[in-house]
Amino acid sequence: RLRLHGIDAPELKQYCFNNAKQPYNCGKIARDFLRSVIEIGAQIECQHLDTDRYRRLIVRCFHHGKDIAAQLVSAGWAVAYRRYAKDYIMAEKQAAETRQGIWQGSFTHPEVWRRKQRQK
């Protein structure tokens, strides 16, 4: 298992709300966006930066020279994970200003959403 460095994306079961306040499965859309960024069978370069407490490799990955995590944040399908890195804050601000992805309406930050799920 790999975890992209510096970002946090909605969970697969997480719902967000669009600008008309209608719920949609933002977790699945974020996953699908990630899949669309990478062609099947494409070569991806990853740098192993760390290992988390779940033994996942923390990586920074590139596809055709483009930072995959940056693409997710710029498109609004992930947020900068400020607790662990500052790398994608500007990309997040731009996505929020232009109302991309999850910024089109309202959402619970993925970290907060996961915490609430554990409390149930």
mmCIF file of the C-alpha atoms, coordinates in Angstrom:
data_MODEL
# 
_entry.id   MODEL 
# 
loop_
_atom_site.group_PDB 
_atom_site.id 
_atom_site.type_symbol 
_atom_site.label_atom_id 
_atom_site.label_alt_id 
_atom_site.label_comp_id 
_atom_site.label_asym_id 
_atom_site.label_entity_id 
_atom_site.label_seq_id 
_atom_site.pdbx_PDB_ins_code 
_atom_site.Cartn_x 
_atom_site.Cartn_y 
_atom_site.Cartn_z 
_atom_site.occupancy 
_atom_site.B_iso_or_equiv 
_atom_site.pdbx_formal_charge 
_atom_site.auth_seq_id 
_atom_site.auth_comp_id 
_atom_site.auth_asym_id 
_atom_site.auth_atom_id 
_atom_site.pdbx_PDB_model_num 
ATOM 1   C CA . ARG A 1 1   ? 0.000   0.000  0.000   1.00 0.00 ? 1   ARG A CA 1 
ATOM 2   C CA . LEU A 1 2   ? 1.148   3.510  -0.862  1.00 0.00 ? 2   LEU A CA 1 
ATOM 3   C CA . ARG A 1 3   ? 0.119   6.863  0.529   1.00 0.00 ? 3   ARG A CA 1 
ATOM 4   C CA . LEU A 1 4   ? 0.793   10.024 -1.437  1.00 0.00 ? 4   LEU A CA 1 
ATOM 5   C CA . HIS A 1 5   ? 2.868   12.479 0.572   1.00 0.00 ? 5   HIS A CA 1 
ATOM 6   C CA . GLY A 1 6   ? 1.323   15.740 1.723   1.00 0.00 ? 6   GLY A CA 1 
ATOM 7   C CA . ILE A 1 7   ? -2.301  15.254 0.684   1.00 0.00 ? 7   ILE A CA 1 
ATOM 8   C CA . ASP A 1 8   ? -5.530  13.914 2.105   1.00 0.00 ? 8   ASP A CA 1 
ATOM 9   C CA . ALA A 1 9   ? -8.365  12.856 -0.196  1.00 0.00 ? 9   ALA A CA 1 
ATOM 10  C CA . PRO A 1 10  ? -11.990 12.022 0.606   1.00 0.00 ? 10  PRO A CA 1 
ATOM 11  C CA . GLU A 1 11  ? -12.596 8.431  1.673   1.00 0.00 ? 11  GLU A CA 1 
ATOM 12  C CA . LEU A 1 12  ? -14.436 6.056  -0.696  1.00 0.00 ? 12  LEU A CA 1 
ATOM 13  C CA . LYS A 1 13  ? -17.583 6.132  1.467   1.00 0.00 ? 13  LYS A CA 1 
ATOM 14  C CA . GLN A 1 14  ? -17.458 9.892  2.019   1.00 0.00 ? 14  GLN A CA 1 
ATOM 15  C CA . TYR A 1 15  ? -20.115 12.205 0.610   1.00 0.00 ? 15  TYR A CA 1 
ATOM 16  C CA . CYS A 1 16  ? -19.768 15.913 -0.080  1.00 0.00 ? 16  CYS A CA 1 
ATOM 17  C CA . PHE A 1 17  ? -22.352 18.492 -1.160  1.00 0.00 ? 17  PHE A CA 1 
ATOM 18  C CA . ASN A 1 18  ? -22.357 20.332 -4.469  1.00 0.00 ? 18  ASN A CA 1 
ATOM 19  C CA . ASN A 1 19  ? -23.251 24.013 -4.869  1.00 0.00 ? 19  ASN A CA 1 
ATOM 20  C CA . ALA A 1 20  ? -26.962 23.046 -4.999  1.00 0.00 ? 20  ALA A CA 1 
ATOM 21  C CA . LYS A 1 21  ? -26.482 21.287 -1.613  1.00 0.00 ? 21  LYS A CA 1 
ATOM 22  C CA . GLN A 1 22  ? -27.036 17.879 -3.204  1.00 0.00 ? 22  GLN A CA 1 
ATOM 23  C CA . PRO A 1 23  ? -24.894 15.018 -1.846  1.00 0.00 ? 23  PRO A CA 1 
ATOM 24  C CA . TYR A 1 24  ? -22.486 13.162 -4.103  1.00 0.00 ? 24  TYR A CA 1 
ATOM 25  C CA . ASN A 1 25  ? -19.869 10.511 -3.478  1.00 0.00 ? 25  ASN A CA 1 
ATOM 26  C CA . CYS A 1 26  ? -16.766 12.679 -3.561  1.00 0.00 ? 26  CYS A CA 1 
ATOM 27  C CA . GLY A 1 27  ? -14.571 9.791  -2.401  1.00 0.00 ? 27  GLY A CA 1 
ATOM 28  C CA . LYS A 1 28  ? -15.323 7.722  -5.485  1.00 0.00 ? 28  LYS A CA 1 
ATOM 29  C CA . ILE A 1 29  ? -14.957 10.731 -7.744  1.00 0.00 ? 29  ILE A CA 1 
ATOM 30  C CA . ALA A 1 30  ? -11.550 11.506 -6.205  1.00 0.00 ? 30  ALA A CA 1 
ATOM 31  C CA . ARG A 1 31  ? -10.491 7.885  -6.806  1.00 0.00 ? 31  ARG A CA 1 
ATOM 32  C CA . ASP A 1 32  ? -11.752 8.019  -10.386 1.00 0.00 ? 32  ASP A CA 1 
ATOM 33  C CA . PHE A 1 33  ? -9.900  11.281 -10.995 1.00 0.00 ? 33  PHE A CA 1 
ATOM 34  C CA . LEU A 1 34  ? -6.680  9.693  -9.758  1.00 0.00 ? 34  LEU A CA 1 
ATOM 35  C CA . ARG A 1 35  ? -7.243  6.782  -12.127 1.00 0.00 ? 35  ARG A CA 1 
ATOM 36  C CA . SER A 1 36  ? -7.826  9.196  -15.023 1.00 0.00 ? 36  SER A CA 1 
ATOM 37  C CA . VAL A 1 37  ? -4.494  10.921 -14.384 1.00 0.00 ? 37  VAL A CA 1 
ATOM 38  C CA . ILE A 1 38  ? -2.548  7.689  -14.854 1.00 0.00 ? 38  ILE A CA 1 
ATOM 39  C CA . GLU A 1 39  ? -2.828  5.586  -17.995 1.00 0.00 ? 39  GLU A CA 1 
ATOM 40  C CA . ILE A 1 40  ? -3.126  1.840  -17.506 1.00 0.00 ? 40  ILE A CA 1 
ATOM 41  C CA . GLY A 1 41  ? 0.316   0.285  -17.738 1.00 0.00 ? 41  GLY A CA 1 
ATOM 42  C CA . ALA A 1 42  ? 2.043   3.655  -17.572 1.00 0.00 ? 42  ALA A CA 1 
ATOM 43  C CA . GLN A 1 43  ? 5.409   4.067  -15.914 1.00 0.00 ? 43  GLN A CA 1 
ATOM 44  C CA . ILE A 1 44  ? 5.220   5.973  -12.645 1.00 0.00 ? 44  ILE A CA 1 
ATOM 45  C CA . GLU A 1 45  ? 8.250   7.199  -10.756 1.00 0.00 ? 45  GLU A CA 1 
ATOM 46  C CA . CYS A 1 46  ? 7.891   7.230  -6.973  1.00 0.00 ? 46  CYS A CA 1 
ATOM 47  C CA . GLN A 1 47  ? 10.255  8.417  -4.287  1.00 0.00 ? 47  GLN A CA 1 
ATOM 48  C CA . HIS A 1 48  ? 9.931   6.649  -0.933  1.00 0.00 ? 48  HIS A CA 1 
ATOM 49  C CA . LEU A 1 49  ? 9.968   9.353  1.732   1.00 0.00 ? 49  LEU A CA 1 
ATOM 50  C CA . ASP A 1 50  ? 8.779   7.571  4.875   1.00 0.00 ? 50  ASP A CA 1 
ATOM 51  C CA . THR A 1 51  ? 6.609   4.758  6.258   1.00 0.00 ? 51  THR A CA 1 
ATOM 52  C CA . ASP A 1 52  ? 3.476   5.470  8.306   1.00 0.00 ? 52  ASP A CA 1 
ATOM 53  C CA . ARG A 1 53  ? 2.166   3.684  11.383  1.00 0.00 ? 53  ARG A CA 1 
ATOM 54  C CA . TYR A 1 54  ? 0.075   1.385  9.171   1.00 0.00 ? 54  TYR A CA 1 
ATOM 55  C CA . ARG A 1 55  ? 3.273   0.332  7.336   1.00 0.00 ? 55  ARG A CA 1 
ATOM 56  C CA . ARG A 1 56  ? 2.213   2.117  4.148   1.00 0.00 ? 56  ARG A CA 1 
ATOM 57  C CA . LEU A 1 57  ? 4.991   3.692  2.141   1.00 0.00 ? 57  LEU A CA 1 
ATOM 58  C CA . ILE A 1 58  ? 4.727   7.481  2.027   1.00 0.00 ? 58  ILE A CA 1 
ATOM 59  C CA . VAL A 1 59  ? 5.681   8.423  -1.512  1.00 0.00 ? 59  VAL A CA 1 
ATOM 60  C CA . ARG A 1 60  ? 5.884   11.314 -3.928  1.00 0.00 ? 60  ARG A CA 1 
ATOM 61  C CA . CYS A 1 61  ? 4.962   10.013 -7.379  1.00 0.00 ? 61  CYS A CA 1 
ATOM 62  C CA . PHE A 1 62  ? 5.330   11.447 -10.859 1.00 0.00 ? 62  PHE A CA 1 
ATOM 63  C CA . HIS A 1 63  ? 3.663   10.517 -14.123 1.00 0.00 ? 63  HIS A CA 1 
ATOM 64  C CA . HIS A 1 64  ? 5.225   12.034 -17.253 1.00 0.00 ? 64  HIS A CA 1 
ATOM 65  C CA . GLY A 1 65  ? 7.161   14.350 -14.919 1.00 0.00 ? 65  GLY A CA 1 
ATOM 66  C CA . LYS A 1 66  ? 4.024   15.702 -13.219 1.00 0.00 ? 66  LYS A CA 1 
ATOM 67  C CA . ASP A 1 67  ? 3.500   15.382 -9.470  1.00 0.00 ? 67  ASP A CA 1 
ATOM 68  C CA . ILE A 1 68  ? 0.381   13.213 -9.074  1.00 0.00 ? 68  ILE A CA 1 
ATOM 69  C CA . ALA A 1 69  ? -0.510  14.611 -5.643  1.00 0.00 ? 69  ALA A CA 1 
ATOM 70  C CA . ALA A 1 70  ? -0.297  18.173 -6.974  1.00 0.00 ? 70  ALA A CA 1 
ATOM 71  C CA . GLN A 1 71  ? -2.698  17.251 -9.771  1.00 0.00 ? 71  GLN A CA 1 
ATOM 72  C CA . LEU A 1 72  ? -5.230  15.867 -7.273  1.00 0.00 ? 72  LEU A CA 1 
ATOM 73  C CA . VAL A 1 73  ? -5.060  18.985 -5.105  1.00 0.00 ? 73  VAL A CA 1 
ATOM 74  C CA . SER A 1 74  ? -5.173  21.388 -8.081  1.00 0.00 ? 74  SER A CA 1 
ATOM 75  C CA . ALA A 1 75  ? -8.273  19.641 -9.414  1.00 0.00 ? 75  ALA A CA 1 
ATOM 76  C CA . GLY A 1 76  ? -9.904  19.918 -5.996  1.00 0.00 ? 76  GLY A CA 1 
ATOM 77  C CA . TRP A 1 77  ? -10.062 16.174 -5.270  1.00 0.00 ? 77  TRP A CA 1 
ATOM 78  C CA . ALA A 1 78  ? -7.640  16.274 -2.330  1.00 0.00 ? 78  ALA A CA 1 
ATOM 79  C CA . VAL A 1 79  ? -6.561  18.813 0.265   1.00 0.00 ? 79  VAL A CA 1 
ATOM 80  C CA . ALA A 1 80  ? -3.125  19.745 1.515   1.00 0.00 ? 80  ALA A CA 1 
ATOM 81  C CA . TYR A 1 81  ? -2.404  17.597 4.578   1.00 0.00 ? 81  TYR A CA 1 
ATOM 82  C CA . ARG A 1 82  ? -0.942  20.450 6.609   1.00 0.00 ? 82  ARG A CA 1 
ATOM 83  C CA . ARG A 1 83  ? -0.186  18.285 9.633   1.00 0.00 ? 83  ARG A CA 1 
ATOM 84  C CA . TYR A 1 84  ? 2.477   16.463 7.620   1.00 0.00 ? 84  TYR A CA 1 
ATOM 85  C CA . ALA A 1 85  ? 3.565   18.833 4.849   1.00 0.00 ? 85  ALA A CA 1 
ATOM 86  C CA . LYS A 1 86  ? 3.205   22.330 3.440   1.00 0.00 ? 86  LYS A CA 1 
ATOM 87  C CA . ASP A 1 87  ? 3.893   21.361 -0.175  1.00 0.00 ? 87  ASP A CA 1 
ATOM 88  C CA . TYR A 1 88  ? 0.403   21.725 -1.643  1.00 0.00 ? 88  TYR A CA 1 
ATOM 89  C CA . ILE A 1 89  ? -1.102  24.671 0.240   1.00 0.00 ? 89  ILE A CA 1 
ATOM 90  C CA . MET A 1 90  ? -0.956  27.059 -2.740  1.00 0.00 ? 90  MET A CA 1 
ATOM 91  C CA . ALA A 1 91  ? -2.522  24.461 -5.060  1.00 0.00 ? 91  ALA A CA 1 
ATOM 92  C CA . GLU A 1 92  ? -5.309  23.984 -2.518  1.00 0.00 ? 92  GLU A CA 1 
ATOM 93  C CA . LYS A 1 93  ? -5.926  27.739 -2.248  1.00 0.00 ? 93  LYS A CA 1 
ATOM 94  C CA . GLN A 1 94  ? -6.216  28.006 -6.029  1.00 0.00 ? 94  GLN A CA 1 
ATOM 95  C CA . ALA A 1 95  ? -8.622  25.048 -6.198  1.00 0.00 ? 95  ALA A CA 1 
ATOM 96  C CA . ALA A 1 96  ? -10.757 26.608 -3.453  1.00 0.00 ? 96  ALA A CA 1 
ATOM 97  C CA . GLU A 1 97  ? -10.779 30.028 -5.128  1.00 0.00 ? 97  GLU A CA 1 
ATOM 98  C CA . THR A 1 98  ? -11.855 28.546 -8.456  1.00 0.00 ? 98  THR A CA 1 
ATOM 99  C CA . ARG A 1 99  ? -14.318 26.145 -6.760  1.00 0.00 ? 99  ARG A CA 1 
ATOM 100 C CA . GLN A 1 100 ? -12.769 22.992 -8.219  1.00 0.00 ? 100 GLN A CA 1 
ATOM 101 C CA . GLY A 1 101 ? -13.782 19.492 -7.124  1.00 0.00 ? 101 GLY A CA 1 
ATOM 102 C CA . ILE A 1 102 ? -14.869 19.312 -3.494  1.00 0.00 ? 102 ILE A CA 1 
ATOM 103 C CA . TRP A 1 103 ? -14.601 23.110 -3.256  1.00 0.00 ? 103 TRP A CA 1 
ATOM 104 C CA . GLN A 1 104 ? -17.683 23.483 -5.516  1.00 0.00 ? 104 GLN A CA 1 
ATOM 105 C CA . GLY A 1 105 ? -19.891 23.176 -2.436  1.00 0.00 ? 105 GLY A CA 1 
ATOM 106 C CA . SER A 1 106 ? -19.244 21.958 1.098   1.00 0.00 ? 106 SER A CA 1 
ATOM 107 C CA . PHE A 1 107 ? -17.412 19.006 2.578   1.00 0.00 ? 107 PHE A CA 1 
ATOM 108 C CA . THR A 1 108 ? -15.952 17.658 5.766   1.00 0.00 ? 108 THR A CA 1 
ATOM 109 C CA . HIS A 1 109 ? -12.164 17.457 5.688   1.00 0.00 ? 109 HIS A CA 1 
ATOM 110 C CA . PRO A 1 110 ? -11.225 13.792 5.226   1.00 0.00 ? 110 PRO A CA 1 
ATOM 111 C CA . GLU A 1 111 ? -9.289  13.667 8.511   1.00 0.00 ? 111 GLU A CA 1 
ATOM 112 C CA . VAL A 1 112 ? -12.325 14.950 10.433  1.00 0.00 ? 112 VAL A CA 1 
ATOM 113 C CA . TRP A 1 113 ? -14.655 12.593 8.534   1.00 0.00 ? 113 TRP A CA 1 
ATOM 114 C CA . ARG A 1 114 ? -12.484 9.568  9.472   1.00 0.00 ? 114 ARG A CA 1 
ATOM 115 C CA . ARG A 1 115 ? -12.443 10.620 13.127  1.00 0.00 ? 115 ARG A CA 1 
ATOM 116 C CA . LYS A 1 116 ? -16.246 10.880 13.161  1.00 0.00 ? 116 LYS A CA 1 
ATOM 117 C CA . GLN A 1 117 ? -16.554 7.420  11.589  1.00 0.00 ? 117 GLN A CA 1 
ATOM 118 C CA . ARG A 1 118 ? -14.418 5.903  14.361  1.00 0.00 ? 118 ARG A CA 1 
ATOM 119 C CA . GLN A 1 119 ? -16.681 7.498  16.986  1.00 0.00 ? 119 GLN A CA 1 
ATOM 120 C CA . LYS A 1 120 ? -19.815 5.853  15.617  1.00 0.00 ? 120 LYS A CA 1 
# 
